[in-house]
Amino acid sequence: MMLAYATIKGFVSNREPDAGSWYIQTLVDVFEKHAKDKDVESLLKTVSNELENRGQDEDDGTTKGTQ
């Protein structure tokens, strides 16, 4: 079984009110572009890398929250 989370415990994921969370946006984009030639683990690693880069470009990538 493989689980994927948008963030780690104690944090909340960034979400744009109109477009939704960065995680889901990036997940869909990566799967649409690469699902034919990459395995699921590679796809999820690509999602993680793209989110890391996006977070650095936008802000720090996470907002401290309570969970």
C-alpha positions in Angstrom: 0.0 0.0 0.0 1.2 3.5 -0.9 0.0 6.6 0.9 0.6 10.2 -0.2 -0.1 13.3 1.9 -0.2 16.9 0.9 1.8 17.9 4.0 3.3 16.6 7.2 1.6 16.5 10.7 1.4 19.9 12.2 1.2 21.8 8.9 -1.5 22.6 6.5 -1.2 22.6 2.7 -1.4 25.8 0.7 -4.6 26.2 -1.2 -5.7 28.7 -3.8 -9.4 29.6 -3.3 -10.3 29.2 -7.0 -7.8 26.5 -8.2 -7.5 24.3 -5.1 -4.5 23.0 -3.3 -1.0 23.1 -4.8 -0.7 19.3 -4.1 -3.8 18.3 -6.1 -2.9 20.7 -9.0 0.6 19.4 -9.2 -0.5 15.7 -8.8 -3.0 16.0 -11.7 -0.5 17.8 -13.9 2.3 15.3 -13.3 0.1 12.3 -13.8 -1.4 13.7 -17.0 2.0 14.4 -18.4 4.0 11.3 -17.3 1.7 8.4 -16.3 2.4 6.6 -19.6 6.2 6.5 -19.0 6.7 6.5 -15.2 5.7 4.3 -12.3 3.6 5.6 -9.4 6.6 6.1 -7.1 8.5 8.1 -9.6 5.3 10.2 -10.3 4.9 11.0 -6.6 8.6 11.9 -6.3 8.2 14.3 -9.3 5.2 15.8 -7.6 7.2 16.3 -4.4 10.1 17.9 -6.3 7.8 20.3 -8.2 6.1 21.3 -5.0 9.4 22.0 -3.3 10.4 24.2 -6.2 7.0 25.9 -6.2 7.2 26.6 -2.5 10.6 28.2 -2.8 9.3 30.4 -5.6 6.0 31.4 -3.9 7.0 31.4 -0.2 8.3 28.8 2.1 5.8 26.2 0.8 3.9 25.6 4.0 1.8 27.4 6.6 2.1 26.3 10.2 -1.3 25.0 11.4 -2.8 22.9 14.1 -3.8 19.3 13.5 
